[in-house]
């Protein structure tokens, strides 16, 4: 399994307020980015996996909406998160 509970705790601890902070936009965006990277690697070797391609597009949309929300609420957190996760835009 690619995403263990320990890995989730690590992501939430690094980007959220604490290890159990699963609701903040920063921690959710970081988790989505990790999942997007994993699915992208999977699709490079399995080009005809259309259900995974759909899931990837949906995750990218969710992350984009959360990033837009964070940009509207706190532009400094948005800029710091974009820089830390190496996201474009």
DSSP file (Angstrom, degrees, kcal/mol; ACC not computed):
  #  RESIDUE AA STRUCTURE BP1 BP2  ACC     N-H-->O    O-->H-N    N-H-->O    O-->H-N    TCO  KAPPA ALPHA  PHI   PSI    X-CA   Y-CA   Z-CA
    1    1 A X              0   0    0      0, 0.0     3,-0.2     0, 0.0     0, 0.0   0.000 360.0 360.0 360.0 132.1    0.0    0.0    0.0
    2    2 A X        +     0   0    0      1,-0.2     2,-0.6    33,-0.0    36,-0.0   0.753 360.0  49.6 -80.9 -24.8    1.5    3.3   -1.0
    3    3 A X  S    S-     0   0    0      4,-0.0    -1,-0.2     3,-0.0     2,-0.1  -0.834  71.9-178.8-121.8  93.7   -0.2    5.5    1.6
    4    4 A X     >  -     0   0    0     -2,-0.6     4,-2.1    -3,-0.2     3,-0.2  -0.450  42.0-109.5 -85.1 161.1    0.2    4.1    5.1
    5    5 A X  H  > S+     0   0    0      1,-0.2     4,-2.4     2,-0.2     5,-0.2   0.850 120.7  56.2 -58.6 -32.8   -1.2    5.8    8.2
    6    6 A X  H  > S+     0   0    0      2,-0.2     4,-2.1     1,-0.2    -1,-0.2   0.903 105.9  49.6 -66.2 -39.5    2.3    6.7    9.2
    7    7 A X  H  > S+     0   0    0      2,-0.2     4,-2.3     1,-0.2    -2,-0.2   0.893 110.3  51.0 -66.0 -39.0    2.9    8.5    5.9
    8    8 A X  H  X S+     0   0    0     -4,-2.1     4,-3.0     2,-0.2     5,-0.3   0.930 109.2  50.6 -62.1 -45.0   -0.4   10.4    6.4
    9    9 A X  H  X S+     0   0    0     -4,-2.4     4,-2.4     1,-0.2    -2,-0.2   0.895 110.1  50.8 -59.1 -39.9    0.6   11.4    9.9
   10   10 A X  H  X S+     0   0    0     -4,-2.1     4,-2.0     2,-0.2    -1,-0.2   0.918 111.8  46.4 -63.9 -44.0    4.0   12.6    8.5
   11   11 A X  H  X S+     0   0    0     -4,-2.3     4,-2.4     2,-0.2     5,-0.4   0.928 114.8  46.6 -64.5 -45.9    2.2   14.7    5.8
   12   12 A X  H  X S+     0   0    0     -4,-3.0     4,-2.0     1,-0.2     6,-0.2   0.867 113.0  50.2 -66.4 -35.2   -0.3   16.2    8.3
   13   13 A X  H  < S+     0   0    0     -4,-2.4    -1,-0.2    -5,-0.3    -2,-0.2   0.865 113.9  44.9 -69.1 -35.4    2.5   16.9   10.8
   14   14 A X  H  < S+     0   0    0     -4,-2.0    -2,-0.2    -5,-0.2    -1,-0.2   0.894 129.6  20.8 -76.8 -39.9    4.6   18.7    8.2
   15   15 A X  H  < S+     0   0    0     -4,-2.4    -3,-0.2    -5,-0.2    -2,-0.2   0.686 116.8  61.2-106.4 -21.4    2.0   20.8    6.5
   16   16 A X  S  < S-     0   0    0     -4,-2.0     3,-0.1    -5,-0.4     6,-0.1  -0.177  94.1 -97.8 -94.0-169.0   -0.8   21.0    9.1
   17   17 A X  S    S-     0   0    0      1,-0.1     2,-0.3    -2,-0.1    -4,-0.1   0.792 100.5  -9.5 -80.7 -28.8   -1.0   22.4   12.6
   18   18 A X  S >  S-     0   0    0     -6,-0.2     3,-1.1     3,-0.1    -2,-0.2  -0.899  81.9 -86.7-153.7-179.9   -0.5   19.0   14.2
   19   19 A X  T 3  S+     0   0    0     -2,-0.3    -6,-0.2     1,-0.2    -7,-0.2   0.754 127.2  45.8 -67.9 -23.6   -0.4   15.3   13.3
   20   20 A X  T 3  S+     0   0    0     -8,-0.1     2,-1.5    -7,-0.1    -1,-0.2   0.340  80.0 112.5-101.6   7.0   -4.1   15.0   13.7
   21   21 A X    <   +     0   0    0     -3,-1.1    -3,-0.1     1,-0.2     6,-0.1  -0.621  28.7 149.4 -81.6  87.8   -5.0   18.2   11.7
   22   22 A X        +     0   0    0     -2,-1.5    -1,-0.2     1,-0.1    -3,-0.0   0.517  60.3  60.8 -97.1  -6.3   -6.7   16.6    8.7
   23   23 A X  S    S+     0   0    0     -3,-0.2    -1,-0.1     4,-0.1    -2,-0.1   0.640  72.1 104.0-100.3 -15.0   -9.1   19.4    8.0
   24   24 A X  S  > S-     0   0    0      1,-0.1     4,-2.1    -3,-0.0     5,-0.2  -0.390  74.2-125.8 -70.5 146.6   -6.8   22.4    7.2
   25   25 A X  H  > S+     0   0    0      1,-0.2     4,-2.6     2,-0.2     5,-0.2   0.859 108.0  57.4 -59.0 -36.0   -6.5   23.3    3.5
   26   26 A X  H  > S+     0   0    0      1,-0.2     4,-2.0     2,-0.2    -1,-0.2   0.925 109.1  43.6 -62.6 -44.6   -2.7   23.1    3.7
   27   27 A X  H  > S+     0   0    0      2,-0.2     4,-2.2     1,-0.2    -1,-0.2   0.885 114.2  50.2 -70.2 -37.2   -2.7   19.5    4.9
   28   28 A X  H  X S+     0   0    0     -4,-2.1     4,-2.7     2,-0.2    -2,-0.2   0.910 110.6  49.6 -66.5 -41.1   -5.4   18.5    2.4
   29   29 A X  H  X S+     0   0    0     -4,-2.6     4,-2.3     2,-0.2    -2,-0.2   0.901 111.1  50.1 -63.8 -40.7   -3.5   20.1   -0.5
   30   30 A X  H  X S+     0   0    0     -4,-2.0     4,-2.0    -5,-0.2    -1,-0.2   0.909 111.8  47.6 -64.3 -41.8   -0.3   18.3    0.6
   31   31 A X  H  X S+     0   0    0     -4,-2.2     4,-2.3     2,-0.2    -2,-0.2   0.920 112.1  49.5 -65.6 -43.6   -2.1   14.9    0.8
   32   32 A X  H  X S+     0   0    0     -4,-2.7     4,-2.8     1,-0.2    -2,-0.2   0.897 109.4  52.8 -61.3 -39.5   -3.7   15.5   -2.6
   33   33 A X  H  X S+     0   0    0     -4,-2.3     4,-2.2     2,-0.2    -1,-0.2   0.898 108.7  49.5 -63.9 -40.3   -0.3   16.4   -4.1
   34   34 A X  H  X S+     0   0    0     -4,-2.0     4,-1.9     2,-0.2    -1,-0.2   0.928 113.8  45.7 -62.5 -45.0    1.2   13.2   -2.7
   35   35 A X  H  X S+     0   0    0     -4,-2.3     4,-2.6     2,-0.2    -2,-0.2   0.887 111.0  53.1 -66.3 -38.9   -1.6   11.1   -4.2
   36   36 A X  H  X S+     0   0    0     -4,-2.8     4,-2.3     1,-0.2    -1,-0.2   0.909 108.5  50.0 -63.3 -42.4   -1.4   12.9   -7.5
   37   37 A X  H  X S+     0   0    0     -4,-2.2     4,-1.9     2,-0.2    -1,-0.2   0.897 111.4  48.9 -62.8 -40.0    2.3   12.2   -7.8
   38   38 A X  H  X S+     0   0    0     -4,-1.9     4,-2.1     2,-0.2    -2,-0.2   0.934 112.8  46.3 -65.5 -45.5    1.7    8.5   -7.1
   39   39 A X  H  X S+     0   0    0     -4,-2.6     4,-2.4     1,-0.2    -2,-0.2   0.857 109.7  55.2 -67.0 -34.0   -1.1    8.2   -9.7
   40   40 A X  H  X S+     0   0    0     -4,-2.3     4,-1.2     2,-0.2    -1,-0.2   0.919 108.5  47.6 -63.8 -43.4    0.9   10.1  -12.3
   41   41 A X  H  X S+     0   0    0     -4,-1.9     4,-0.8     1,-0.2     3,-0.2   0.896 111.5  51.7 -63.2 -39.7    3.8    7.6  -11.8
   42   42 A X  H >X S+     0   0    0     -4,-2.1     4,-1.3     1,-0.2     3,-0.7   0.906 108.3  51.0 -62.5 -42.1    1.2    4.7  -12.1
   43   43 A X  H 3< S+     0   0    0     -4,-2.4    -1,-0.2     1,-0.2    -2,-0.2   0.729  97.6  67.2 -72.5 -20.9   -0.2    6.1  -15.3
   44   44 A X  H 3< S+     0   0    0     -4,-1.2    -1,-0.2    -3,-0.2     3,-0.2   0.852 113.4  31.1 -65.6 -32.1    3.2    6.4  -16.9
   45   45 A X  H << S+     0   0    0     -4,-0.8     2,-0.3    -3,-0.7    -2,-0.2   0.615 124.8  46.2 -99.9 -14.2    3.5    2.6  -17.0
   46   46 A X    ><  +     0   0    0     -4,-1.3     3,-1.5    -5,-0.1    -1,-0.2  -0.673  63.9 167.8-127.1  76.3   -0.2    1.9  -17.4
   47   47 A X  T 3  S+     0   0    0     -2,-0.3    -1,-0.1     1,-0.3    -4,-0.1   0.742  73.2  52.7 -66.7 -25.7   -1.4    4.2  -20.1
   48   48 A X  T 3  S+     0   0    0      1,-0.1     2,-1.7     2,-0.0    -1,-0.3   0.249  71.6 115.0 -97.8  14.3   -4.8    2.5  -20.7
   49   49 A X    <>  +     0   0    0     -3,-1.5     4,-1.7     1,-0.2     3,-0.2  -0.621  38.2 171.5 -82.8  84.1   -5.9    2.6  -17.0
   50   50 A X  H  >  +     0   0    0     -2,-1.7     4,-2.1     1,-0.2    -1,-0.2   0.805  69.0  57.1 -71.9 -31.5   -8.8    4.9  -17.7
   51   51 A X  H  > S+     0   0    0      2,-0.2     4,-2.0     1,-0.2    -1,-0.2   0.883 109.3  46.7 -68.6 -36.0  -10.4    4.7  -14.2
   52   52 A X  H  > S+     0   0    0      2,-0.2     4,-2.4     1,-0.2    -2,-0.2   0.871 109.5  54.5 -70.1 -36.3   -7.2    5.9  -12.6
   53   53 A X  H  X S+     0   0    0     -4,-1.7     4,-2.1     2,-0.2    -2,-0.2   0.895 109.3  48.1 -63.1 -38.9   -6.9    8.7  -15.2
   54   54 A X  H  X S+     0   0    0     -4,-2.1     4,-2.2     2,-0.2    -2,-0.2   0.919 110.9  50.2 -66.6 -43.3  -10.4    9.8  -14.2
   55   55 A X  H  X S+     0   0    0     -4,-2.0     4,-2.3     1,-0.2    -2,-0.2   0.882 109.6  52.3 -62.1 -37.9   -9.5    9.7  -10.5
   56   56 A X  H  X S+     0   0    0     -4,-2.4     4,-2.4     2,-0.2    -1,-0.2   0.924 108.6  49.2 -63.8 -45.1   -6.4   11.7  -11.2
   57   57 A X  H  X S+     0   0    0     -4,-2.1     4,-1.9     1,-0.2    -2,-0.2   0.892 111.3  50.2 -62.4 -38.5   -8.3   14.4  -13.0
   58   58 A X  H  X S+     0   0    0     -4,-2.2     4,-2.3     2,-0.2    -1,-0.2   0.897 110.5  49.5 -66.9 -39.8  -10.8   14.6  -10.1
   59   59 A X  H  X S+     0   0    0     -4,-2.3     4,-2.6     2,-0.2    -2,-0.2   0.898 108.9  52.0 -65.2 -40.5   -8.0   14.9   -7.6
   60   60 A X  H  X S+     0   0    0     -4,-2.4     4,-2.4     1,-0.2    -1,-0.2   0.902 110.2  49.8 -62.7 -39.9   -6.4   17.7   -9.6
   61   61 A X  H  X S+     0   0    0     -4,-1.9     4,-2.3     2,-0.2    -2,-0.2   0.907 110.5  49.1 -64.7 -42.5   -9.7   19.5   -9.6
   62   62 A X  H  X S+     0   0    0     -4,-2.3     4,-2.3     2,-0.2    -2,-0.2   0.921 112.4  48.0 -62.3 -43.7  -10.2   19.2   -5.9
   63   63 A X  H  X S+     0   0    0     -4,-2.6     4,-2.6     1,-0.2    -2,-0.2   0.907 110.3  52.1 -64.4 -40.6   -6.7   20.4   -5.3
   64   64 A X  H  X S+     0   0    0     -4,-2.4     4,-2.3     1,-0.2    -1,-0.2   0.914 109.9  48.7 -61.7 -43.2   -7.2   23.4   -7.6
   65   65 A X  H  X S+     0   0    0     -4,-2.3     4,-2.2     2,-0.2    -1,-0.2   0.900 112.2  48.3 -64.8 -40.5  -10.4   24.3   -5.8
   66   66 A X  H  X S+     0   0    0     -4,-2.3     4,-2.7     2,-0.2    -1,-0.2   0.893 110.6  51.3 -66.6 -38.6   -8.7   24.1   -2.4
   67   67 A X  H  X S+     0   0    0     -4,-2.6     4,-2.3     2,-0.2    -2,-0.2   0.902 109.8  49.7 -64.1 -40.1   -5.8   26.2   -3.7
   68   68 A X  H  X S+     0   0    0     -4,-2.3     4,-1.9     2,-0.2    -2,-0.2   0.907 111.4  49.5 -63.6 -41.1   -8.2   28.9   -5.0
   69   69 A X  H  X S+     0   0    0     -4,-2.2     4,-2.1     1,-0.2    -2,-0.2   0.933 111.8  47.7 -61.4 -46.9  -10.0   28.9   -1.5
   70   70 A X  H  X S+     0   0    0     -4,-2.7     4,-3.0     1,-0.2     8,-0.3   0.871 109.1  54.2 -64.2 -36.5   -6.7   29.3    0.3
   71   71 A X  H  < S+     0   0    0     -4,-2.3    -1,-0.2     1,-0.2    -2,-0.2   0.882 110.6  46.4 -64.5 -38.1   -5.6   32.1   -2.1
   72   72 A X  H  < S+     0   0    0     -4,-1.9    -2,-0.2    -5,-0.2    -1,-0.2   0.866 119.9  39.2 -71.0 -36.0   -8.8   34.0   -1.3
   73   73 A X  H  < S+     0   0    0     -4,-2.1     2,-0.3     1,-0.2    -2,-0.2   0.921 134.8   2.9 -82.8 -46.5   -8.5   33.4    2.5
   74   74 A X     X  -     0   0    0     -4,-3.0     4,-1.9    -5,-0.2    -1,-0.2  -0.794  56.1-173.4-149.4  98.6   -4.8   33.9    3.1
   75   75 A X  H  > S+     0   0    0     -2,-0.3     4,-2.4     1,-0.2     5,-0.2   0.809  86.5  56.5 -66.2 -31.4   -2.5   34.8    0.2
   76   76 A X  H  > S+     0   0    0      2,-0.2     4,-2.2     1,-0.2    -1,-0.2   0.916 108.1  46.1 -69.4 -42.1    0.7   34.4    2.3
   77   77 A X  H  > S+     0   0    0      2,-0.2     4,-2.5     1,-0.2     5,-0.2   0.894 112.5  53.3 -63.7 -39.0   -0.1   30.8    3.3
   78   78 A X  H  X S+     0   0    0     -4,-1.9     4,-2.5    -8,-0.3    -2,-0.2   0.942 110.3  45.4 -60.3 -49.1   -1.0   30.1   -0.4
   79   79 A X  H  X S+     0   0    0     -4,-2.4     4,-2.0     1,-0.2    -1,-0.2   0.887 113.6  49.7 -64.1 -39.5    2.4   31.4   -1.6
   80   80 A X  H  X S+     0   0    0     -4,-2.2     4,-2.3     2,-0.2    -1,-0.2   0.906 112.7  47.0 -66.1 -40.9    4.3   29.5    1.0
   81   81 A X  H  X S+     0   0    0     -4,-2.5     4,-2.5     2,-0.2    -2,-0.2   0.899 110.7  51.5 -69.0 -40.8    2.5   26.3    0.2
   82   82 A X  H  X>S+     0   0    0     -4,-2.5     5,-2.0    -5,-0.2     4,-0.7   0.919 113.6  45.3 -60.4 -43.4    3.0   26.7   -3.6
   83   83 A X  H  <5S+     0   0    0     -4,-2.0     3,-0.3    -5,-0.2    -2,-0.2   0.899 114.3  48.0 -67.8 -40.6    6.7   27.3   -3.1
   84   84 A X  H  <5S+     0   0    0     -4,-2.3    -2,-0.2     1,-0.2    -1,-0.2   0.869 116.9  41.0 -70.2 -37.4    7.1   24.4   -0.6
   85   85 A X  H  <5S-     0   0    0     -4,-2.5    -1,-0.2    -5,-0.2    -2,-0.2   0.488 106.4-125.5 -89.1  -3.5    5.2   21.8   -2.8
   86   86 A X  T  <5 +     0   0    0     -4,-0.7     2,-0.3    -3,-0.3    -3,-0.2   0.921  52.1 160.2  58.0  47.5    6.9   23.1   -6.0
   87   87 A X      < -     0   0    0     -5,-2.0    -1,-0.2    -6,-0.2    -2,-0.1  -0.746  38.0-118.9 -96.2 147.0    3.5   23.7   -7.7
   88   88 A X              0   0    0     -2,-0.3    -1,-0.1     1,-0.2    -5,-0.0  -0.331 360.0 360.0 -76.6 167.5    3.2   26.0  -10.7
   89   89 A X              0   0    0     -2,-0.1    -1,-0.2    -7,-0.0    -7,-0.0   0.367 360.0 360.0  89.8 360.0    1.1   29.1  -10.8
